[in-house]
């Protein structure tokens, strides 16, 4: 099983609303939650790996979304999922900021000094 496949395990017991399109949104949400957990642990290699998985899922979603339209209740669920993804993303960015600053200093030839 690939990292992408692992995000497609059933996440919610939904009846007819559990469409293939919503599965993509749920898989992206699961990946973003996994990224957040990795970021909280400082496992930036895993964050980058999961970011790649997210990019692939988003690309697949775009391709499939062009062919399908969500019903009103499904669109509301999509909106709630997207809000949770954005909250996860904001926290990941906040956690990554010091790490990115350190990387920027290192790449610019000004490594951080520890006293």
Helices and strands as residue ranges (DSSP letters): H 3-6, H 20-40, H 44-65, H 72-107
